[in-house]
């Protein structure tokens, strides 16, 4: 625990377990973060905030049906590499795409073999939305995101803060794009005050909350997704 926190405090150039930090290799500058990107909305009634469209992931189960050529219908799972294999179409990468985008991609691929193909693409089974809480909480791990869950509620689900927790510096990691996450330090101690409860932010699927033991002196706004992979694994 202390080792993990020490690394987090010194730098967010985190590495996977067993990896060597090559300090003589220059780190590419992070791209500029667009205004408002990754910001956490305040607690508001259901239906007010737009939710991002679900993006396909490995292990999702999808069905493709053709209107005029049902012999090519198929129900398949998204492979770990993000591809699905379909009759007549072959391999198509769908991981990271919305359902609508995946349908367009398959229709484009099918058009190479069929004339004006009409097809539907359905998501039959999918990865349940989850978030992770790690660090100085009693029960770190993954939790299912059912409805709206705020930061303080998530901490409570993880058993609450340990006596060694730094309540004022809870770190939220939220995906920015396919390769990076946005970081934000949140003062949960202030949020817990009655006058600030309405500012308690809601979590999104894939969010990772890290409760440190020591003060975090510096935290980059954008960090590579791969750099926190070992933290996620450790939190489980």
N, C-alpha and C positions, 0 to 999 in steps of 0.2 A: 504493500500500500504506500509506504513512505517513498519508496523508489519511484513509483509511478507518479506521485505528486511532485517529487523533486524534478523529474523530467518535464512535467507540465509547467512548473513554475519557471524554470530556466528558459525554456523555449518550446514553441509548438511544432518544432521540427521533429515530431515523434517518429519512432521507427518500430517495425514489427519485432517481436521477440527474437533475440539472437542476431539481429541485424547490427552492423557497425555504422555509427554516425560518421560519415566522411566529412569532417569539418573543413577540409581544404577544397571541397568542391563547391563552387558558387551556387546559391539557390536562386532559381529564376524568380523575377519579381512577380507578385500576384497581380492578376488583372484588376483594374479599378472596379470597385463594387458600385453598381448603379444605385442611385438614391432610393432609399426605402426597401431595397432588396433584403429579404430575410428578416424584416422587422416583425416583431410579435404583436399581433392585434390584442387589444384589451378585451376583457371579458364582455361579451355582448350577447343578446338573446339569440337563440337558434334561428338559422335562416338568414341572418344579416350578412354574415361573411361568406364569400364564395369559396367553395372547396375546390382544390385542384383536381383535374380529371385523373382517374386511376391509370397508372402506367403498368403495363404487363411486366411480370417478373418470372424467373425460372420457377418451375413447378406449377404454374398456373395451367388450368385445363381450358382449352378453347375448342369451339366447333365451327367448322366452315361448311356451309350448305349452298349448293348451286341450284338456281331455279330451274334450268333446263337440262342440266346434266347431273342428276343426283348420284350417279355412279361414282362421282368424284368427291362426294361428301366425306368428311372425316372429323373425328374428335381426337385431339392429340394434346400432349403436355409440352410446355415450353422447356426445352433442354437447359442444362446448366450454362451452355454457351450462348443462350438467348435465342436459338433458332427453333423453328418447328419444321417438320417434314410433311409435305402434303402430296397426295396423288396428282400427277400431271404437272404440278407446280415445282416440286422439289423443295429445297431448303429456303426458308425465308426468315430473316431476323426480325423478331417482333418485340423482344425485351426492350423496355424503355419507351415503347410506343403506347399511345392511347388506343382504345378499341377502334375508334374511327380511323386513326392513322394506320393501324395494322390492316384493317379491311381494305384501305386504298392500296397498301403495299402488295397485298395478296392479289387484288384485282389486276394490278399492273403486271404482276408476274404471270397470272393466268392468261392475260391477253396475248401473251406470246404464243400460246397454244390453242386458245379458244377465241371465237369471234364475239366481241362485245359480251363478255361474261357478266352475268348477274349473280351476285352471291351475297350471303349474309355472314357476318362474323360475330360469334357470341362468346362471351366469357362465362364459362360454366362453373368454374371453381377457382378461387384465388387465395393469395396469401392474406391472412387476416391482418388488419392494421395493428401495429405494435409500436411501443416505445421502450426505451431502456433507461434505467436509473442505476447509477454506479457510484462508487466512492463511499463516503462516510454516512451510510444509511444502514439500518438493521438488516434489511432483506434486499440486497441489490439483485437485479435481474431484468428479464423481459416481462412486459405486461401488455395485455390486450387493450387496445384503445377502443372503448365502447362509448360512443357518444362524445360529448365534450368533457375533457378532463383537463383541469388547470394544473399549473406547476405545483402548487401546494398540495393539491389532491394527489398528484403523482408521487410526491415525496411521502405522503401518508400511506399510499398503497405499498411503498417500499419499506414500510415499517417505521418511518420517521427518521429524523436526524439522530446520529450518535452524539454523545457528549463532546466528541472530538471534532465535530463538523464545523466548517466555516460557513455559517448560515448566510453571511452577507455576500458570498461570492460563488453562488451556484452557477455552473457553466452550462449553457445550452448549446449543443451542436445541432444544426439544422441543415439539411441538404440544400445546396445552392444550385448545383447542376450535376452532371453525371460524374464529375471528378473532384468537386470541392464541397466543403461545408462552411456555413456561416457560423461564427461563434458570438455568443453574447453572455456577459456576466450579469447575473440578476441578484439583487439583494432580497433574498427570501425573508430575512428578518424584518425588513420594512414592509414587505407585502403582507405579512401576517398581522400587521396592525389593523384594527377595525376600519380606520379611515382609508386604508390602501387596498382593501380586499378586492375592490372592483377593478383594480389594475392587474390582478393575478392573470397572467397570459395563459391561453389554451395551448395545448400541445397538438402536434400533427403526427401523422404516421411516420415512423423513421426517426423521430427526435431522440436525442440522447442527452440526459441530464447527468452531470458529473458534480458530485459534492466533494470539494477538496478538504484537506485537513489543515493546510497552511495557506497563507495569503498568496494570491497569484499576482506577481509583479508585472507580468507582461503577457498579453494574449493577442495573437494575430487575428484580424477580422475574418480573413479567409484562410483556410488550411486545406491541404489535400485530403480527400476522403480516405485514401490508403493510410494516412498517418495516424488515424484513430481506430483502425481496424483491430489492433491488439487490445485497445481499451474496451471496445465493444465485446470482444471475446472474453476479456477478463471479467467484465461486469456480469456475464452470464453465469 
